[in-house]
Amino acid sequence: MKFLDWYLKIAFGSALIGASMEFFMIKTGFYDKVTVLESEKRAWESSPEAQAVREALNPWRNHDVEAKKES
């Protein structure tokens, strides 16, 4: 392999950059914040208020009723 050393340098550099990014996200508490935000989002999505909003914004909610009237 003619360029094996070049590929190894690129692979090592990429792994080093990825590891440093992961270390930064762990040290700053990124994953903890994302976990809290995701749990809040899921709790709101399962609420009756969110269901009402989802139904109100659904453009196909009356489509079945109109299709039954036409046939």
PyMOL commands that set and color helices and strands:
alter all, ss='L'
color gray80, all
select helices_A, chain A and resi 4-27+30-45+48-56+63-70
alter helices_A, ss='H'
color red, helices_A
deselect
rebuild
show_as cartoon
